[in-house]
Every structure is written in C-alpha cells, then in structure tokens.
C-alpha cells in the first residue's frame, strides 16, 4: 500500500481544529492538569460516566469538562483505553469531540440523563473552587490517567500557537501523518518519533476510538499504540536516539522530517495558583490626585502692607495667586474651596510657595520676594490610596519661608485615579562571566534544551539592572543573560520579593513557521530567518507575545571615483560620485498571544517605539532614556518591561556590524569601535536600554556572529542557523554538535522530539 492509498475514515483536519479548541478550553482551567480536581474527575468518569455511556450508547452527548478531559487523556492510550472499557463497560465506547453550540446541546442532553441516573452526584463541578468532601475512591483502571493529565499540559503548549489552526499548515500535517503511518507499517518494531504538526492530527484521530481502531487495523494489521510517557529528551535517551533514526527513515523517503513551526519549543511557563487572582500592580502606577485647598494662613510678614502669595505645582499647574495684607493673613471661603487643583505624581513631588511685594514703581525692584518648596507627595502616596472609599479628611500643612514667614494651608485630598505607568531602566554596564546559564536562570528547563542542560560548561554572561517607577522607587530588577555559544539571550523580570514574574528569551528559527507554510499569515506568527529576522518570546504566567526584529535600511558606503582632467588631444574622464553609507535601523513587529492573537500596530520615531495593544492601551519604549511607559489599562506590567528589554536585545542581535577582529562578532561595543569615525553611526553607548541589553557584553549571539563565526550563515540574510528548512536549528535538535560545538543546543529549548511520545509497539 502506497501513501496515496492510505485512506482514513474521518476528515482529520477538521477534527484537529475541534481538538485544539477543546484543548484551549481545558487550558483555561489549570486545575485539570494535576491535583484534587483530577482525582475527583477520574472518580466521576469511572463510576458514573462510563456506565452512563454503556447504558445509553449515544455520541451526541457531551461530558462536563472535568470528565471530558480525563476521558480525552484516556483515549490517547488507545490499547489501554480499549482494555479498560472492556473491564468497566464490556465494550469499546466511542467518542466524538463536540465544541461550540454542539457541545452546549450535548451538555443539556447529558445532564438530563445524568440526573436521572445519579440524582445525588452533581453533573458539573466548579473547577475554580477547592474540592471538598470528595469520597474515597480506588480506581480499577490500569492506565495512570492522573500522570497523563500532567503530561498533556506540555503537549497543548506545543500546539497552542496560532498556526496550529491554519488550514494550510494542518493540511500539510495531515499529509505528513500518512507518511508516519506508512513508515510504521514498514517498520512495525521501530519507535518512531512524531513532530507536533502531525502529532496533533494523530491525537485527533485517536479521540475517535472506533474509527481509529478500524483505520489503523486496516493499515497496520493492529491498533497503533501511542505512548506519551517517553519524554526524556536528554542526549542518549530513548527519545533522543529514536529521533535520529526517525529522521533517517524520513530522509530515505525523500521527505523532510523537521519543519518550521512543528518542533518542541520547551516547557510551558510555570503558571500561577489557579485559585489566586491576577497580581495587582497599581501601587506602581503614577497617580493623579484632585486636591481642594480650603484654607490659607500666613504669619510673620514684616509690614502691614499688600503682598502676593503664589502656590504652584512644580512642573504643573497654578494652584493659587492671591493678594494678602501683612503682617498676618487668613484666606478661606465658607462654602467653596479657595482652589481645586490636580497633582500628578509622575511630574512632581513638590509645591512651590512664593511671597512677594508688588512693585509700586517700575524704577524699583521688589522689596520682598521669597520662595520655598513643600514636599507634598509624601502626604498623598500611601496615605490616600487608589480606590479608597474613606471620606477625605482635611489636613493642615506647615512651611517656613525664608526662616521668617509661616505658611499654613489646609487641603482635602480626594482618592486618586491611575495616571499610567512610567518605569526607567538604570543600566549596569558590566556583564559578569558565568560557567553555565543553568546556574543563574530561575527555571532553566523553560529556556534551555536538554543538550544545553546536560553540558558541564556553557559560558555565558549576566548583568542585573534596576527598574524604577515614577517615584524613583525600585520596582523590579531585570537579569539579562547572553551566550553566543548556545545562541541564547534572555531577560527575567524579578519583583521585590525575588520572584521572577515575566521572562523573554530568544526563539530558535524552527519554532515558528514561515509565511509560505500558512494560508493566513496575518493571523499567524511567522518568522523569516533567511531575511535576518530574530524573535523573542515574552511570557508571564502564560505566553504573552512574540517580538520580532529585523535590521532595515542599511546601505554600504561606496567611495567616489575622482575625475581625470583632460589633456590636449585626450578628453577627460568624468568622476563618479560616491554613495553615502547608512547604518540602517531596527524594525519591530509584535504578535500578541494574550487575548486576541494577532499582529499589533508598531510605530517608530527616532529611538522610540510605540506598540498599540488596543485602541486604549499603548506602550512606549524609549531606547535612549530607558523609559518604558504605558496606559493604566495595561495589566500585564512585568510583561511590558520584558518587551522593552526584548526590543533592545533585538537591536543588538540584528544590527549590522563591521568587527575589528575575526573574534569580535559577539561583542557589539568592540565592533562599534571600528566604526567610531564613520559619519551617521549609531551611538549605542548613549542608549540606556541598549547598554542594559548587553552593548558591552562579549557573548551576544548577533546575526554577524551566526553568519561569520559559526559559518553556514544564519539570520544575516544568508540562511539561518540550520537554515530555513527547519532542521532543528544550528546543528539540529538532535545534538550533532555543529553549532560551534555547543552540543546542538543552540539557543534553544529543545529540538524536535515531538510530543514526547512515539508510536512504539
């Protein structure tokens, strides 16, 4: 039987769409991956759902989410599922994924049947609440569903990027699944490793158990096993070794095993407590207060004459300007405030009080003119909190001007409103050498490949940078790490408690598809590594976005050719003007993975970038000043800080360099020293965020480093660190050791590896 004659009983492209939609629904309830809810779901599945199915035998009913999930996981071990079904229900129970309106109708039907059979057991459970009073239960199932639930969290993460719901990408994945089946037919005893594109198709096939049994038995003579418990990707492991043989088998068929967008991209973010709410960062925001000035008293003026008193918000608006009469004066109004003014903490901390005597004749100067400042912000921040419901109380403030004049003023301060976030990066120039990034990264498995982790030495550099809020308080610390050897760059945003709250790291080219692989590139995050694009993945408790950089506008200068003066009987030669070189600039794209997954508008002017997350939420990143600012509607504060650093890191990675020596491609500042006398060069040393990102580091995996130092060219417009063909990047994910001798780890998070499961048996 040739590949063309392999016939399947179901449209697996459409099935994969529904399958992925279901996985996304589960991922919104992290309690289903491990813990009491999983154990309770297994109890409900085994004691109630399987007998209900055996009794009513209908495919148009839908299980409540907790049961639907453990049922789904059970079916992904088809041999175990059939054995357990025969034990519990005496038959192989069928299943069909229902989503959207179909699932809603199926739940209504199932609930009616459930309540008829099990009136004392609730049909649905609250997955956001703790499990209370669950009965003791010992499962009769041989398959360890609880352990498989945890493993499937990693699987969904691999297929969660938008291209896994692109019709063209999945159609190709379906074709590759048939190649996989043919290889298994021809190599029945071999453990074949899948890539994630056709592994998603394979999963969608398995959750139609009757059709899966029919199809695989016709093709292979028996039910095709699926074992997702093999997930050790260390060099020399079964999975690692099997991947190498699998690659060889695909190559013998004239097919490419590894394709961009289908490779293992590392462990998912660790996430947060599922019962905890989002972290409140409003205490870091700048605030805008409305203040009533209700009373003003001045004592100690030298003479019983007319004076003027002015009060202004420093760098802000006028509060009051009034005429008073010495030596003592009191201003107040019975029903209204003397003045109502706005005080913005991002602009000022002080009020300025000035007392002077008006001129009586233009020939003379003021006989008195004194002023002083009052630290007003200390009476606002922390004392009148955001969203306070307490009734504002009057407060009296005292200031002595010129050691003689006592000024007392009474204010009523209303609860503030948020005035946006303003963070300033204070760069540390020096980077410290470290033997291995695993020694300093908070969670190395989230960033590094198994080959990188297994290496006893992988030199890198690290630096810490303070991030201050608008009140110049330290809000975060950012740890930047670079390793040219591993082709790795990262930033970790650390809060005041020492916890990492967001990260960004360099993606290998094989993680994202190219535009040519998808039918709707406007809805998919794609990468053109051949054209010099580099990508940083930004994460909080989940993936938040992908920032892609590319260097554009570079023009190599060409010297002019002088003309030759003519001679008698010999015409002159006209000179040729030179071409002025242009250093070019960084172009940025941003794909949001939070909320609506789509490309966001990015604008650039000079050294400043603006990213529009929505109509109301706009971010500003100023590379020169190190200021990262955004509107108060943005809630993912640490992720925005990571985005700012990502743009700066991409500036260093993508910029075109002319190194002084052949070993300087990973040293941006050394490369720039060779261009010091070039007109129009970019003064990176004056850009605060660029310095923080690693301008003075010596191990930055720049495009020039990939192109010239490693050889074979990448990202500099010549092919890409393993090429665009998705070989796993830079020596492949199998660890051939090419990439500069790094053990094949190259940047990354892992290699091909598929789902961690093959099709053994």
Helices and strands as residue ranges (DSSP letters): G 3-5, H 12-27, G 30-32, H 36-44, I 45-49, H 50-56, H 65-75, H 78-89, H 100-117, H 145-158, G 162-165, H 167-186, H 196-206, H 209-220, H 238-252, G 282-284, E 287-299, E 306-313, E 318-325, E 329-332, E 339-344, E 350-356, E 369-375, G 377-379, E 394-401, E 405-413, E 417-418, E 421-426, E 432-434, G 437-439, G 444-446, H 450-454, E 460-468, E 474-483, E 488-494, E 500-506, G 509-511, G 515-517, G 521-523, G 529-531, E 534-539, E 543-552, E 585-592, E 598-605, E 608-612, E 618-622, E 627-630, H 637-654, H 668-673, G 684-686, H 688-693, H 703-704, I 705-710, G 739-741
